[in-house]
Amino acid sequence: MSGPLLRGLARHFSALAHLQRLSLIARRPHLPSRCAICHSWPVRALCDACVRSFGQPLHRCRLCALPPPPSQDCCGRCLLQPPPVDQTLAALPYAYPWSGVIAQFKFRQHTGWAHSLATLLRNAPWVEPALHAANSLLPMPLGRARLLERGYNQAQLLAQALEPAKLQSKVLLRLRDGVPQSSLPRAERLQAVQGAYALEPRQAASIEGQRVVLLDDVMTTGASLFEAARVLRLAGVAHITALVVARTE
């Protein structure tokens, strides 16, 4: 075997070994670190005291996870126009301090926080039963340009930390990139995501009749989640739970 070929193979396997080491580090959720909120040390990325202070569950609409009227389990908008999901579960409000934590996780390469955020999700009301009953966990996909820009799909990292045995990352596809949803009013968001999602043709039959959990990091209007859920419903999915770390109020 020639020298250049050997050197090329050595570089290839060295790169693979480096990626494997990074993967192992990212999967260790209990390494001592500084709390992302109070900055105490040494604790997990989100310490127990901050979770108790800022992570108490709220009463939410069972279909869109917005606060409903007192003593009601569904808001007026969902009663008039039910979304294409059977329930929506949110662990946290998208407000201080969680908005900053999620922004760091999503945009600043703090990928190791996926485990702490997944733990918060799992401990939120009704999430564990939804995961247990589901056949598949589907992370919301990113478009190609957004994935290349960011380097990772934050929803997939959450899914890997939350329920890896049920993760199906190749079923749901994002067909095109759009402008950031946070820059659009609700009506334009709904229009912008129409036709943005599809099922991978070779995988479509595998989810017919299944119960699925559709996972994302943040829900604002619900336009993206509900459009993806509509595609799943048309494919014959029997039950859809939308699951997010945080919900705007």
Buried (B, 14 or more C-beta within 10 A) or exposed (E): EEEEEEEEEEEEEEEEEEEEEEEEEBEEBEEEBBBBBBEEEEBBBBBEEBBEEBBEEBEBBBBBBBBBEEEEEBBEBBEEEEBBBBBBBBBBBBEEBBBEBBEBBBEEEBBBBBBBBBBBBBEBEBBEEBBEEBBBBBBBBBBEEBBEEEEBBBBBBBBBBBBEEBBBBEBBBBEEBBEEBEEBEEEBBBEBBEEBBBBEEEBBEBBEEBBBBBBBBBBBBBBBBBBBBBBBBEBEBBBBBBBBBBBBE
